[in-house]
Amino acid sequence: MINLIRGLAPQPRLIWAAAIGAGLVALAVVSPVLGLVAVVFNAGLAVIAARDLALLPGRAGYTVRRTMPEPFSLGEPEDVSVVVQNRAAAGLMARLADHAPASLRPVPREVSGRFDANGLVRLSYRTYSPKRGAYRFGAVDLQVWREGGWWRRQVRLPDPQEVRPRAGIGLSWSRSRRSAGSR
């Protein structure tokens, strides 16, 4: 049972609606008519929230792929792209937080987008490697929700990778491009 609800969080609108429903129940003491309104409101809220929850894809079925420049350049800004796929998530909103090392100065830390009709979302962010060393990327945290929905699901997708920035890679690449273009 815990696995079914693990990673689920209510959207703020569901919390507000539940608070309104609780207020109506409290007011039912004053009038039986308000009691009937409270019952209808809370039953409707339960049906709507259950439907939204049933339409969210489960925790399984997501695949993730992180692409980075090979080799990673020292002292150069580098774009990192993360592609997540799940056919059941087609059309849903996504927020992604990659566990990139803080010393690579990833900007922004979270990126948002929408899954396309095939259930694919491509998001990217920029890093900058100020010094040599081995940098380990961890898992990718993904939140998925329906626009205007009542629930969101968070999933941690493992994709451990390591990168070792090398000096002069970006500079030599740009020099070779310039010399090739000047021929």
QUIZIJO-V700381 format. One record per pair of residues at least 24 apart in sequence whose C-alpha atoms are under 7 Angstrom apart, sorted by the first residue. I is the first residue (numbers start at 1). J is the second residue. Records with the same first field share a line. If there is no record, write none. Layout:
I = J + J
This chain:
7 = 153 + 154 + 155
8 = 151 + 152 + 153 + 154
9 = 151 + 152 + 153
10 = 150 + 151 + 152
11 = 150 + 151 + 152
13 = 150
14 = 150
49 = 150
52 = 149 + 150 + 151
53 = 151
57 = 88 + 89
59 = 155
61 = 86
62 = 86
64 = 157
71 = 165 + 166
72 = 163 + 164 + 165 + 166
73 = 165 + 166 + 167 + 168 + 169 + 170
74 = 129 + 130 + 131 + 132 + 165 + 166 + 167 + 168
75 = 128 + 129 + 130
76 = 128 + 129 + 170
77 = 126 + 127 + 128
78 = 126 + 127 + 128
79 = 124 + 125 + 126 + 127
80 = 124 + 125 + 126
81 = 122 + 123 + 124 + 125
82 = 122 + 123 + 124
83 = 121 + 122 + 123
84 = 120 + 121 + 122
85 = 119 + 120 + 121
86 = 119 + 120
87 = 118 + 119
88 = 119
89 = 115 + 119
90 = 115 + 116 + 117 + 118 + 119
91 = 115 + 116 + 117
92 = 144 + 145 + 146 + 147
93 = 144 + 145 + 146 + 147
94 = 142 + 143 + 144 + 145
95 = 142 + 143 + 144
96 = 140 + 141 + 142 + 143
97 = 140 + 141 + 142
98 = 139 + 140 + 141
99 = 137 + 138 + 139 + 140
100 = 137 + 138
101 = 135 + 136 + 137
104 = 128 + 129
129 = 165
132 = 165 + 166
133 = 164 + 165
134 = 162 + 163 + 164
135 = 162 + 163 + 164
136 = 161 + 162 + 163
137 = 161 + 162
